[in-house]
């Protein structure tokens, strides 16, 4: 991260980076299944559905659900072609979550466990994910020095509910929905910088996935890697290669608690050494002089 031209804006990936989707989704699925199995209407469930619902690993099911999202994003990262625009609606992550939930339940012989209203409610678990312990605390301080903005594949209504539920103080919500394409399409990163009125190099993406950061770097963004448990899809060799290549500007590993016991975003905050020298108001931070501090961190004088 340049000591001469620090970022003016931190654009934040959300799923896995700021919120712990795995725990929330697994716990909710388990609770909803138990509720269905213990309700009066459970007597009408086929024995096979009752058996599978009581023996399935809901954490594994949650991971499968998340994997369908990754496949959906990969298949839909390109924008709609000109001939398709106006004829084919942009499919949101909310719509995908509902459709894929129905398919997964069928694949696991669980069709009928929940009725249509319950399915709709459960598909919206993703609106109410709990944050990592460091997220809200650090964002309150980071927001005094940087423009904060989501840059997520989640649709706008999802992000609005999620940031409110998780108490994430992010005033600007940008979604792939705004640009008609999903990350890692360059339209998303370039469109976000343009929307904020900034050059790409004035923006830093904060994410727990190196593929996201690589795409942002190729668009000229600065990059902050926030390692989270089980969030990285790249192999250990690919991760090591990325670190050697040095295109990640700030690397926060799982065990990086050098300056704050919570690590994560609190470590990002500490490396930026937020102090009285910071000027509140977001983008104005870029005008100061940065000096090296705490190894790879910086302090604004």
Secondary structure, 3 states (H helix, E strand, C coil): CCCCCCCCEEEECCECCCECHHHHHHHHHHHHHHHHHCCHHHHHCCHHHHHHHHHCCHHHHHHHHHHHHHHHHHHCCCCCCCCCCCCCCCCCHHHHHHHHHHHHHHHCCCCCCCCHHHHHHHHHHHHCCCECCCHHHHHHHHCCCCEEEEEECCCHHHHHHHHHHCCCCCCEEEEHHHCCCCCCCHHHHHHHHHHHCCCHHHEEEEECCHHHHHHHHHCCCEEEEECCCCCCCCCHHHHHHHHHHCCCCEEECCCCCCCCCCCHHHHHHHHCCCCCCCCCCCHHHHHCCEEEECCCEEEEC
